[in-house]
Amino acid sequence: MSELHPVIRPRRLRQSQAMRRLTAETRLHPAELILPLFVREGATEPVPIASMPGVSQHSLDSLRRVAAEAAEAGVGGLMLFGVPETRDAVGSGATDPDGILNVATRVLAAEVGDALVVQTDLCLDEFTDHGHCGVLDARGHVDNDATLVRYRDMAVAQAEAGSQLLGLSGMMDGQVAAVRDALDASGHTDVVILAYAAKYASGFYGPFREAVDSQLSGDRRAYQQDPANRREGLREARLDLEEGADILMVKPALSYLDVLSDVAAISDVPVWAYQVSGEYAMVEAAAANGWIDRDRIIEETLIGARRAGADAIMTYWATEVAGWLR
């Protein structure tokens, strides 16, 4: 073999679209996509979220429509976030059967519960007047164990409303074990627990704060993970597995593909990634300025998360991308 005539030619497998499609190592499928949805108490029509072009806070009527569209597109699930009109220190609306999240859960369970997995965010931050993910103590710090009591009650309320999967996103120590115990004790043994095992204190959550009308002052660094720490993500994942998590989540996706790969390598349950609001907003903003090929970048970011080990991805583009794939 001379240098000019190599025998081994990897380019053979890249020569056409058909060949690339045939030999692709990683693929996307609509069932691997989960659509986050925001429902706003008192809304009579969708309320656009300025920092997330194309995403809105929904009324119950518009929620039904977008859920039906997602089901028709073959999306695997919907993750529901509630935006209440009133808040208090302990997030009472989270456990109120007539609170917006529980009402909307009943609506979605009836509307699309047979077509896809209806999921709910189990965290207090949308419902507290201080915007933290838990109950505060006398010093103004999040009280881990008092928060677990609220999570237990919230889990039962969501399960009774028809949620098939609870997304434990609060990053409290022991939250998986506490919620599993509460669900089993109340007869909801079939409800799935998605543990946000490696959730980082990220700057990528900015637009989400607008989406849920967050009341947060300060930050969540005392309970969400330090972006500098990789091994800690594995430690959290192992603890959640020991406590009975059915699925593990790594959040955000784009900046934590190494952690996602690590967790996928040690997990014997499915591992998901959340393509968060900031990731969405950056792509949409760059595309609006003509700086990138929007559709190509969307697909590339999703493939990247799948390639790193995500079995499914939570993304605001879920329905749109599912349409492309079908």
C-alpha positions as CSV (number, residue, x, y, z in Angstrom):
1,M,0.0,0.0,0.0
2,S,1.3,3.4,-0.9
3,E,0.4,6.6,1.0
4,L,-1.6,7.7,-2.0
5,H,-3.7,4.5,-2.2
6,P,-4.8,3.4,1.3
7,V,-6.6,0.1,1.7
8,I,-8.5,1.2,4.7
9,R,-11.0,3.9,3.7
10,P,-13.4,5.0,6.4
11,R,-15.0,7.4,4.0
12,R,-16.6,4.5,2.2
13,L,-19.3,4.5,4.9
14,R,-19.9,8.3,4.5
15,Q,-20.3,8.5,0.7
16,S,-24.1,9.0,0.5
17,Q,-27.1,9.9,2.6
18,A,-28.4,6.3,2.2
19,M,-25.1,4.9,3.4
20,R,-24.8,7.2,6.3
21,R,-28.3,6.4,7.3
22,L,-27.7,2.7,7.1
23,T,-24.5,2.8,9.2
24,A,-25.5,5.4,11.8
25,E,-24.5,4.4,15.3
26,T,-27.1,6.6,17.1
27,R,-30.7,7.3,16.1
28,L,-33.6,9.4,17.4
29,H,-37.2,8.1,17.8
30,P,-40.3,10.1,18.7
31,A,-40.9,7.8,21.7
32,E,-37.5,8.9,23.2
33,L,-38.7,12.6,23.4
34,I,-40.5,14.1,26.4
35,L,-42.2,17.5,26.1
36,P,-42.1,19.9,29.1
37,L,-45.4,21.9,29.4
38,F,-46.3,24.9,31.6
39,V,-49.9,25.4,32.7
40,R,-50.9,28.8,34.2
41,E,-53.7,29.1,36.7
42,G,-56.4,31.5,35.5
43,A,-55.1,31.7,31.9
44,T,-57.7,31.8,29.2
45,E,-55.3,31.6,26.3
46,P,-51.6,30.7,25.9
47,V,-49.2,33.3,27.4
48,P,-45.9,33.5,25.3
49,I,-42.7,33.2,27.2
50,A,-40.4,36.0,25.9
51,S,-37.1,34.2,26.6
52,M,-38.3,31.0,25.0
53,P,-39.7,31.8,21.5
54,G,-42.4,29.3,20.6
55,V,-43.1,28.2,24.1
56,S,-46.0,29.4,26.2
57,Q,-47.7,29.1,29.6
58,H,-50.9,27.3,28.7
59,S,-54.5,27.5,29.7
60,L,-56.3,24.2,30.3
61,D,-57.8,24.4,26.8
62,S,-54.6,25.1,25.0
63,L,-52.9,22.4,27.2
64,R,-55.3,19.9,25.8
65,R,-54.5,20.9,22.3
66,V,-50.7,20.7,22.5
67,A,-51.0,17.4,24.4
68,A,-53.1,15.9,21.7
69,E,-50.6,17.2,19.1
70,A,-47.7,15.6,21.0
71,A,-49.6,12.3,21.2
72,E,-50.4,12.4,17.5
73,A,-46.7,13.0,16.7
74,G,-45.7,9.9,18.8
75,V,-43.9,11.8,21.6
76,G,-43.1,9.5,24.5
77,G,-44.3,11.7,27.4
78,L,-45.3,15.1,28.8
79,M,-43.7,16.7,31.9
80,L,-46.1,19.1,33.4
81,F,-45.2,22.2,35.5
82,G,-47.8,24.4,37.3
83,V,-47.8,28.1,37.6
84,P,-50.2,29.1,40.4
85,E,-51.8,32.5,41.0
86,T,-50.9,32.5,44.7
87,R,-48.0,31.1,46.7
88,D,-47.0,30.7,50.3
89,A,-44.0,29.7,52.4
90,V,-44.7,25.9,52.3
91,G,-46.1,25.7,48.8
92,S,-49.6,24.7,49.8
93,G,-50.8,24.8,46.2
94,A,-48.6,21.8,45.4
95,T,-50.7,19.4,47.5
96,D,-54.1,21.0,47.0
97,P,-56.3,18.7,44.9
98,D,-57.7,21.8,43.3
99,G,-54.3,23.4,42.7
100,I,-53.4,24.1,39.1
101,L,-50.8,21.3,38.7
102,N,-53.1,18.6,40.1
103,V,-56.1,19.9,38.1
104,A,-54.1,19.9,34.9
105,T,-52.7,16.4,35.6
106,R,-56.3,15.1,35.7
107,V,-57.0,16.8,32.5
108,L,-54.0,15.3,30.7
109,A,-54.5,11.9,32.2
110,A,-58.1,11.9,30.7
111,E,-57.0,13.4,27.4
112,V,-53.8,11.5,26.5
113,G,-53.1,9.2,29.3
114,D,-53.5,6.1,27.1
115,A,-51.3,7.5,24.3
116,L,-48.2,8.6,26.3
117,V,-46.8,8.9,29.8
118,V,-48.3,11.8,31.8
119,Q,-45.5,13.1,34.1
120,T,-45.4,15.8,36.8
121,D,-42.6,17.9,38.3
122,L,-42.4,17.1,42.0
123,C,-40.8,20.2,43.5
124,L,-42.0,23.2,45.6
125,D,-40.2,26.0,43.8
126,E,-43.2,27.0,41.6
127,F,-45.5,27.1,44.6
128,T,-43.4,28.9,47.3
129,D,-43.3,32.6,47.8
130,H,-39.6,32.5,48.3
131,G,-38.9,30.4,45.1
132,H,-36.8,27.7,46.8
133,C,-37.4,24.0,46.2
134,G,-38.2,23.3,49.9
135,V,-39.3,24.6,53.2
136,L,-37.2,27.2,54.9
137,D,-36.0,27.0,58.5
138,A,-35.7,29.9,60.9
139,R,-32.4,31.0,59.4
140,G,-33.9,31.1,55.9
141,H,-32.1,28.0,54.8
142,V,-33.8,25.1,53.0
143,D,-34.7,22.4,55.6
144,N,-34.0,19.1,53.9
145,D,-36.0,16.8,56.2
146,A,-39.0,19.1,56.6
147,T,-39.1,19.4,52.8
148,L,-39.2,15.6,52.5
149,V,-42.5,15.6,54.4
150,R,-43.9,18.0,51.9
151,Y,-42.6,15.9,49.0
152,R,-44.3,12.8,50.4
153,D,-47.6,14.6,50.5
154,M,-47.0,16.1,47.0
155,A,-46.3,12.7,45.6
156,V,-49.5,11.2,46.8
157,A,-51.5,14.2,45.5
158,Q,-49.9,13.9,42.1
159,A,-50.4,10.1,41.9
160,E,-54.1,10.5,42.9
161,A,-54.5,13.1,40.2
162,G,-53.3,10.6,37.6
163,S,-49.6,11.2,37.2
164,Q,-47.8,8.1,35.9
165,L,-44.3,9.4,36.6
166,L,-43.1,11.8,39.2
167,G,-40.0,13.9,38.4
168,L,-38.2,14.5,41.7
169,S,-36.2,17.6,40.8
170,G,-35.6,19.2,44.2
171,M,-32.2,17.7,45.0
172,M,-33.1,17.0,48.6
173,D,-31.1,14.2,50.3
174,G,-33.2,11.1,50.7
175,Q,-36.0,12.3,48.5
176,V,-36.3,9.1,46.4
177,A,-36.7,6.8,49.5
178,A,-39.1,9.2,51.1
179,V,-41.4,9.5,48.1
180,R,-41.2,5.7,47.3
181,D,-42.3,5.0,50.9
182,A,-45.2,7.4,50.7
183,L,-46.4,6.1,47.3
184,D,-46.2,2.5,48.4
185,A,-48.0,3.2,51.7
186,S,-50.8,4.9,49.8
187,G,-51.3,2.1,47.3
188,H,-49.6,3.8,44.4
189,T,-47.0,1.1,43.9
190,D,-47.0,1.4,40.1
191,V,-46.1,5.1,39.9
192,V,-42.7,5.6,38.4
193,I,-40.0,7.7,40.1
194,L,-37.7,9.8,37.9
195,A,-34.8,10.9,40.1
196,Y,-33.0,14.1,39.0
197,A,-29.9,12.4,40.2
198,A,-27.3,14.8,38.8
199,K,-28.9,18.2,38.7
200,Y,-26.4,21.1,38.6
201,A,-26.7,24.7,39.8
202,S,-26.6,26.0,36.3
203,G,-26.8,29.3,34.6
204,F,-28.8,27.6,31.8
205,Y,-32.0,27.7,33.8
206,G,-32.5,31.4,33.3
207,P,-35.5,31.3,30.9
208,F,-37.2,28.7,33.0
209,R,-37.4,31.2,35.8
210,E,-39.6,33.3,33.6
211,A,-41.6,30.3,32.4
212,V,-42.7,29.5,36.0
213,D,-42.8,33.1,37.2
214,S,-40.1,32.1,39.8
215,Q,-40.0,34.2,43.0
216,L,-36.5,33.1,43.8
217,S,-34.1,35.6,45.4
218,G,-30.5,34.2,45.6
219,D,-29.5,30.8,44.2
220,R,-29.8,27.1,44.8
221,R,-26.1,26.3,45.2
222,A,-26.6,24.8,48.6
223,Y,-28.6,21.9,47.3
224,Q,-28.0,21.6,43.5
225,Q,-24.6,20.3,42.4
226,D,-21.5,22.4,41.8
227,P,-20.8,22.5,38.0
228,A,-17.1,21.8,38.8
229,N,-17.9,18.3,40.2
230,R,-18.0,15.2,38.0
231,R,-17.6,12.3,40.5
232,E,-20.3,13.8,42.7
233,G,-22.8,13.2,39.9
234,L,-22.0,9.5,40.1
235,R,-22.4,9.5,43.9
236,E,-25.8,11.0,43.7
237,A,-26.9,8.6,41.0
238,R,-25.8,5.6,43.0
239,L,-27.6,6.9,46.1
240,D,-30.8,7.3,44.0
241,L,-30.5,3.8,42.6
242,E,-30.1,2.4,46.2
243,E,-33.2,4.3,47.2
244,G,-35.3,2.7,44.4
245,A,-35.3,5.2,41.6
246,D,-36.8,3.8,38.4
247,I,-35.1,6.3,36.0
248,L,-32.2,8.7,36.5
249,M,-31.9,12.2,35.1
250,V,-28.9,14.3,34.3
251,K,-29.6,18.1,34.0
252,P,-28.7,20.2,32.0
253,A,-27.7,18.1,29.0
254,L,-25.3,20.2,26.8
255,S,-22.7,21.1,29.4
256,Y,-22.8,17.8,31.3
257,L,-22.4,15.1,28.6
258,D,-19.4,13.7,30.5
259,V,-21.6,13.2,33.6
260,L,-24.4,11.7,31.4
261,S,-21.9,9.2,30.0
262,D,-20.7,8.3,33.5
263,V,-24.1,7.8,34.9
264,A,-25.2,5.7,31.9
265,A,-22.2,3.5,32.3
266,I,-23.1,2.5,35.9
267,S,-26.9,2.5,35.7
268,D,-29.1,-0.6,35.3
269,V,-32.2,1.6,34.9
270,P,-33.0,4.1,32.1
271,V,-31.0,7.4,32.1
272,W,-32.6,10.6,30.7
273,A,-31.2,14.0,30.0
274,Y,-33.0,17.4,30.2
275,Q,-32.3,19.8,27.4
276,V,-33.0,22.9,29.5
277,S,-34.5,26.3,28.7
278,G,-31.2,28.0,28.2
279,E,-30.1,25.5,25.7
280,Y,-33.3,26.0,23.8
281,A,-33.1,29.8,24.0
282,M,-29.5,30.0,22.8
283,V,-30.3,27.9,19.7
284,E,-33.5,29.9,18.9
285,A,-31.7,33.2,19.4
286,A,-28.7,32.3,17.2
287,A,-31.0,30.9,14.5
288,A,-33.2,34.0,14.6
289,N,-30.0,36.0,13.8
290,G,-29.1,33.8,10.9
291,W,-25.9,32.6,12.6
292,I,-26.7,28.8,12.6
293,D,-28.8,26.3,10.8
294,R,-31.6,25.9,13.3
295,D,-32.9,22.4,12.4
296,R,-29.4,20.9,12.0
297,I,-28.3,22.2,15.4
298,I,-31.4,20.9,17.1
299,E,-30.9,17.5,15.7
300,E,-27.2,17.6,16.5
301,T,-27.7,18.5,20.2
302,L,-30.3,15.7,20.6
303,I,-28.0,13.2,18.9
304,G,-25.2,14.3,21.2
305,A,-27.2,13.5,24.3
306,R,-28.3,10.2,22.9
307,R,-24.7,9.4,21.9
308,A,-23.5,10.2,25.4
309,G,-25.9,7.7,26.9
310,A,-29.4,9.2,27.2
311,D,-32.2,6.7,26.7
312,A,-34.7,9.6,26.4
313,I,-34.5,13.4,26.3
314,M,-36.7,16.1,27.7
315,T,-36.8,18.9,25.2
316,Y,-39.0,21.8,24.2
317,W,-38.7,20.7,20.6
318,A,-40.1,17.3,21.2
319,T,-43.3,17.6,19.1
320,E,-41.5,19.4,16.3
321,V,-38.7,16.9,16.1
322,A,-41.1,13.9,16.4
323,G,-42.8,15.3,13.3
324,W,-39.5,15.4,11.4
325,L,-38.7,11.8,12.4
326,R,-42.1,10.5,11.3
